[in-house]
Amino acid sequence: MKRLLLLIYSSILFFKGNTSDSTILKTLKNISGVYKCAGETLSVNGRTNTFFLKRPLSKLEDVVTPICYDTLAKGNFKVLTNNTIVLSNDRNFFKLYFDFKHEKNLSQDTLYIHVLLPQDDAFFSNRFRYLFNFGCLMRQLKSDSTFIKIPKAMIPYCQNPSLSFLIQDLYPQCIEEGKCYQRIYFRVFNSLDFKNGENYFTITLKNFTECFVEKMDVENDIIYFDGKDDILWRGKNYKRAKS
């Protein structure tokens, strides 16, 4: 099976380097349209080389869903051959906006880190693990709480202290033995400087919402198009919707 996958991948790479302009234009024209499968709608636009995947919103009146909940994935694509395209994530997919406030506060024997998440019902207690690296500390510090207290004795003195911050999703929506289309790790920032003596850090995550966390990661996913009305992707067969 592995040999077969390697052969297919090698063939795609070969065709990618030999795809003519006429093949690209023909594929972009023919693949444009709307395709549906099991409640999902895949829209492909050959003029802008963009796509988006949507699902229907809940019709229950007492269910509150975020405004972006219906969009599972969106981004751009490139033509590999006359019947295959490769996807890439939207350019905002990895953009995580935050504020980092560092100051002196409370006990000077302790270092405090307070992570402020947006108010989101999907963020139940202990869903995330918070991972921190200090510039002079060789090991990583971990916590499942948004308010962390670290004895200063655990942090060696640094002439130019800095902090790096990573979040781990402990409960991503992944299918066993299949590709996980959700991210497990989120890099918030890397090596932000602070001054010696500052011991209280407040990290406010502005757009770390359910929509951001659960957006599908489709980078380098390959879609097969039969040249007519069928698209094969993620083991599903999407049929062109009648206009």
Salt bridges, closest charged atoms under 4 A:
GLU40 OE1 - ARG234 NH1 3.00
GLU40 OE2 - LYS236 NZ 3.08
ASP70 OD2 - LYS54 NZ 3.66
ASP99 OD2 - LYS206 NZ 3.44
GLU103 OE2 - LYS101 NZ 3.96
ASP144 OD1 - ARG129 NE 2.73
ASP169 OD2 - ARG127 NH2 3.06
GLU198 OE1 - HIS102 ND1 2.78
GLU214 OE2 - ARG127 NH2 3.47
ASP221 OD1 - LYS179 NZ 2.54
ASP229 OD1 - ARG240 NE 3.04
ASP230 OD2 - LYS239 NZ 3.10
